[in-house]
Amino acid sequence: MSSPEHLPRLFVPQDALSAAAEAGTACTLSPAQARYLGTVLRKTAGNPVRVFNTEMGEWLGTLGEIRKDRGSLTLTQQLRAPCPQPELILAFALLKRDATDMVLRMGTELGVTRFMPIITERTNTHRINPERLMTIAAEASEQCERLDIPTLAEPCTLASLLGAWPEDKRLFTAMERAEDRGVSLRSSLQDAREGDGLLIGPEGGFSEAECRALLARPAIAPISLGPLVLRADTAVAAGLALMGHGLRSAQD
């Protein structure tokens, strides 16, 4: 048998299991997973795979019969115990389709547990395809060895986000040219703690009115991502990398 890290790795929801996770528990595959394993990878009954979710951790499983649109497996050995992901929220202004896809993919790889798309004055699209975006997040989780799948909120306005944001959690907000507004940038993403969030605005940045509304909120922690003006999706990656380091340091 191949070493486990080289085996196909699939997310399965807890309700796909016939009982509590233990050796011998049966698990039903989705039609898409059955097609992928049987048609694309040409796997057959008896082949090993890895499956995971937040509640059961990661398990080795043995495939049962695989047909065109259905299949099953049996759990055989736990590879990793459940390990909760630190809560990390990313609020981001909706971007064009490819850029939004990239945000979901990179954000999942960098530890985001909840994506909150927002609509700002300069947002150029107001709609998303939730099913498609969750598929991207699930595939990214499978690839990056996470045990959970992040959640995706319905798009909301910036005002709604600010009104609902808890006062005891910081919302680190990337602001271009903040120094020109006399804004103090003493906050550091490396000081982030579980439950804090990162807010990234649209291409072109927040409007002046939005900046004033943001700075009026005590939970907002303005930050800079450096002297260069970054694309929004690049800013997401840069901010989350720094924030993730802070969260890991806090856990040590």
Stockholm file with secondary structure:
# STOCKHOLM 1.0

chainA/1-252         MSSPEHLPRLFVPQDALSAAAEAGTACTLSPAQARYLGTVLRKTAGNPVRVFNTEMGEWLGTLGEIRKDRGSLTLTQQLRAPCPQPELILAFALLKRDATDMVLRMGTELGVTRFMPIITERTNTHRINPERLMTIAAEASEQCERLDIPTLAEPCTLASLLGAWPEDKRLFTAMERAEDRGVSLRSSLQDAREGDGLLIGPEGGFSEAECRALLARPAIAPISLGPLVLRADTAVAAGLALMGHGLRSAQD
#=GR chainA/1-252 SS CCCGGGSCEEECCGGGBSSSSSTTCEEEECHHHHHIIIIISCCCTTCEEEEEETTTEEEEEEEEEECSSCEEEEEEEEEECCCCCCCCEEEEECCCHHHHHHHHHHHHHTTCSEEEEEECTTCSCCCCCHHHHHHHHHHHHHHHTCSSCCEECCCEEHHHHHHHSCTTSCEEEECTTGGGGTCCCCCCGGGCCTTCEEEECCTTCCCHHHHHHHHTSTTEEEECCCSSCCCHHHHHHHHHHHHHHHHHHHHC
#=GC SS_cons         CCCGGGSCEEECCGGGBSSSSSTTCEEEECHHHHHIIIIISCCCTTCEEEEEETTTEEEEEEEEEECSSCEEEEEEEEEECCCCCCCCEEEEECCCHHHHHHHHHHHHHTTCSEEEEEECTTCSCCCCCHHHHHHHHHHHHHHHTCSSCCEECCCEEHHHHHHHSCTTSCEEEECTTGGGGTCCCCCCGGGCCTTCEEEECCTTCCCHHHHHHHHTSTTEEEECCCSSCCCHHHHHHHHHHHHHHHHHHHHC
//
